[in-house]
Amino acid sequence: MPLQTSNCKHLNALQSFTKLLQATYPDYVRLSIHESTGAVKLSVPLIIQGSGEFPRRTPWHSTIALSLSGTYSTTHAMEVRDTHNLILRDDGSLRPFYYREKSELWDWADDIVVFEPRYSNRLVVRPKEGVDGREIVLSEEQIEKIRKLRAIHTAGPVEVVGFANTTAAEAAKY
């Protein structure tokens, strides 16, 4: 079947589906994760982009990239390989989690600290899974990095939890 014929059949099916929904449920609002004009459905992005634009890709066709400022974007992995580091899940599975913008603020001498993004735009600094953080004292250098990170991470709060001196780290607001 030629591509043009296939596309026409697909569009006709979508138009028929839209008409069926409008006739069956005239008082309902139709939502979509795809960009639209808003005439027959409202577009709702699953991932709010730092740029304010509607995502170019659906989440399952993209990866999440976290900027130093704390904003998210959905992008193709190839587009951020040079500017971001791939972060693996902290649950022991070592599955890819997201891409994080490269910065010396994320570089700590040990690997027991996790920077965990949480919706919406919150960043939690905590001990790695399986590590008892109550015995870990953050150094002055690490607390200074947290202070700098807070100044740059303007999209949301940076919270420090689970360390012996969490109170001191939390007091280092700016």
LOLOZA-841073 format. One line per field, with one value per residue (C-alpha): x negated, y negated, z negated; residue number from 1. Coordinates in nm, 4 decimals. Last residue first. Layout:
<atoms>
u X ...
v Y ...
w Z ...
num NUM ...
</atoms>
This chain:
<atoms>
u -2.2891 -2.0811 -2.3558 -2.1189 -2.0060 -2.3655 -2.4088 -2.0821 -2.1767 -2.4892 -2.4676 -2.3155 -1.9649 -1.8221 -1.9404 -1.6696 -1.7216 -1.4100 -1.2695 -1.3361 -1.6220 -1.8899 -2.1755 -2.1857 -2.0929 -2.3789 -2.6213 -2.5092 -2.5189 -2.8732 -2.9639 -2.8171 -3.0342 -3.3477 -3.2614 -3.2439 -2.9192 -2.9282 -2.8186 -2.7132 -2.3428 -2.3785 -2.3457 -2.4177 -2.1866 -2.0488 -2.2908 -2.2819 -2.0604 -2.0465 -1.6846 -1.6089 -1.2605 -1.1538 -0.8036 -0.8465 -1.1567 -1.5160 -1.7539 -2.1129 -2.2704 -2.5675 -2.7653 -2.9896 -3.2767 -3.4898 -3.1895 -3.1282 -2.7707 -2.8825 -3.1596 -2.8918 -2.7572 -2.3824 -2.2005 -2.0615 -1.7941 -1.7380 -1.9372 -1.9023 -2.1705 -1.9233 -2.0690 -1.8015 -2.0108 -1.9015 -2.1729 -2.2606 -2.3804 -2.5983 -2.5031 -2.6621 -2.8211 -2.5536 -2.2703 -2.1332 -2.2081 -1.9801 -1.6794 -1.5029 -1.2439 -1.3366 -1.3453 -1.4327 -1.6460 -1.8849 -2.1636 -1.9548 -1.7842 -1.7401 -1.4627 -1.4853 -1.2704 -1.0295 -0.8418 -0.8005 -0.6304 -0.8476 -0.8599 -0.7467 -0.5322 -0.7462 -0.7991 -1.1756 -1.2071 -0.9669 -0.6774 -0.6788 -0.3403 -0.2348 0.1406 0.2998 0.6709 0.8904 1.1344 1.0311 0.7243 0.4890 0.2961 -0.0325 -0.0275 0.0310 0.4040 0.7123 1.0744 1.3176 1.6617 1.9988 2.0648 1.9806 2.1256 2.1367 1.7992 1.6364 1.7726 1.6614 1.3078 1.2933 1.4091 1.1423 0.8775 0.9914 0.9870 0.6355 0.5124 0.6740 0.5168 0.1752 0.1975 0.2971 0.0028 -0.2375 -0.1488 0.0000
v -3.1129 -2.8546 -2.7006 -2.6255 -2.3098 -2.1867 -2.2574 -2.0788 -1.7853 -1.7370 -1.3622 -1.3190 -1.2036 -1.5014 -1.8057 -1.9888 -2.2030 -2.4071 -2.4759 -2.6245 -2.8415 -2.5735 -2.8233 -2.9713 -2.6378 -2.4697 -2.7281 -2.6595 -2.2832 -2.3201 -2.5148 -2.2335 -1.9872 -2.1976 -2.2361 -1.8569 -1.6627 -1.4343 -1.0790 -0.8702 -0.9520 -0.8788 -0.5060 -0.3871 -0.1276 -0.3652 -0.6558 -0.9383 -1.2381 -1.5612 -1.6187 -1.8448 -1.9900 -2.0856 -1.9431 -1.6542 -1.5135 -1.5218 -1.3065 -1.4142 -1.1110 -1.1105 -0.7940 -0.8231 -1.0016 -1.3005 -1.4987 -1.6173 -1.7485 -2.1103 -2.0546 -2.0737 -1.8609 -1.8840 -1.5741 -1.3001 -1.0696 -0.7299 -0.4649 -0.1330 -0.0412 0.1948 0.1303 -0.1248 -0.4358 -0.4634 -0.5600 -0.9163 -0.9824 -1.2924 -1.6047 -1.8413 -1.5993 -1.3268 -1.5803 -1.5709 -1.1994 -1.1166 -1.2653 -1.5360 -1.5977 -1.8983 -1.9619 -2.2704 -2.2603 -2.5468 -2.2929 -2.1441 -1.8073 -1.6083 -1.3500 -1.1003 -1.0715 -0.8622 -0.7266 -1.0796 -1.2040 -1.4322 -1.8015 -1.8995 -2.2183 -2.5244 -2.6875 -2.6536 -2.4617 -2.2039 -2.0709 -1.6932 -1.5291 -1.8116 -1.8755 -1.9640 -2.0335 -1.8687 -1.9649 -2.3224 -2.3384 -2.3819 -2.0693 -1.9579 -1.5933 -1.4781 -1.4955 -1.5773 -1.5658 -1.7700 -1.6225 -1.7892 -1.6462 -1.2876 -1.0553 -1.3025 -1.4628 -1.1244 -0.9832 -1.2920 -1.2630 -0.8909 -0.9575 -1.2251 -0.9865 -0.7076 -0.9453 -1.0587 -0.6975 -0.6078 -0.9144 -0.8250 -0.4688 -0.5947 -0.8387 -0.5664 -0.3381 0.0000
w -5.0097 -5.1976 -5.4064 -5.6968 -5.5176 -5.5084 -5.8795 -5.9612 -5.7385 -5.9472 -6.0019 -5.6556 -5.5590 -5.3740 -5.1783 -4.9845 -4.6742 -4.5960 -4.2505 -3.9079 -4.0375 -4.0642 -4.0186 -4.3710 -4.5271 -4.3427 -4.4789 -4.8384 -4.7763 -4.6426 -4.9591 -5.1711 -4.9800 -5.0373 -5.4068 -5.4256 -5.4616 -5.7637 -5.6941 -5.9941 -5.9659 -5.5955 -5.6437 -5.2904 -5.1342 -4.8727 -4.8135 -5.0658 -4.9865 -4.7876 -4.6814 -4.3854 -4.3321 -3.9801 -4.0147 -4.0457 -4.2043 -4.0838 -4.2884 -4.3439 -4.5101 -4.7463 -4.8205 -4.5160 -4.6825 -4.5859 -4.4630 -4.1077 -4.0743 -4.1245 -3.8682 -3.6020 -3.3172 -3.2577 -3.3798 -3.1539 -3.2942 -3.4576 -3.2691 -3.4537 -3.7057 -3.8772 -4.2228 -4.3145 -4.2419 -3.8807 -3.6334 -3.5334 -3.1788 -3.1778 -2.9814 -2.7283 -2.4811 -2.4965 -2.4935 -2.1365 -2.0880 -2.3819 -2.2016 -2.3960 -2.6617 -2.8688 -3.2398 -3.4404 -3.7540 -3.6732 -3.6181 -3.3411 -3.3620 -3.0414 -3.0136 -2.7308 -2.4234 -2.2203 -2.5230 -2.6591 -2.3397 -2.1335 -2.0471 -2.3945 -2.4028 -2.4623 -2.8010 -2.7567 -3.0833 -2.9432 -3.1501 -3.1094 -3.0530 -2.8217 -2.8098 -2.4757 -2.4801 -2.2195 -1.9452 -1.8572 -2.0826 -1.7884 -1.8803 -2.0377 -2.1392 -2.4970 -2.4325 -2.6359 -2.5225 -2.7278 -2.7841 -2.7287 -2.3796 -2.4784 -2.2140 -1.9246 -2.0024 -2.0615 -1.7347 -1.5422 -1.6826 -1.6009 -1.2448 -1.2048 -1.3367 -1.1013 -0.8050 -0.8976 -0.9149 -0.5814 -0.4188 -0.5618 -0.4253 -0.0816 -0.0790 -0.1944 0.0963 0.0000
num 174 173 172 171 170 169 168 167 166 165 164 163 162 161 160 159 158 157 156 155 154 153 152 151 150 149 148 147 146 145 144 143 142 141 140 139 138 137 136 135 134 133 132 131 130 129 128 127 126 125 124 123 122 121 120 119 118 117 116 115 114 113 112 111 110 109 108 107 106 105 104 103 102 101 100 99 98 97 96 95 94 93 92 91 90 89 88 87 86 85 84 83 82 81 80 79 78 77 76 75 74 73 72 71 70 69 68 67 66 65 64 63 62 61 60 59 58 57 56 55 54 53 52 51 50 49 48 47 46 45 44 43 42 41 40 39 38 37 36 35 34 33 32 31 30 29 28 27 26 25 24 23 22 21 20 19 18 17 16 15 14 13 12 11 10 9 8 7 6 5 4 3 2 1
</atoms>
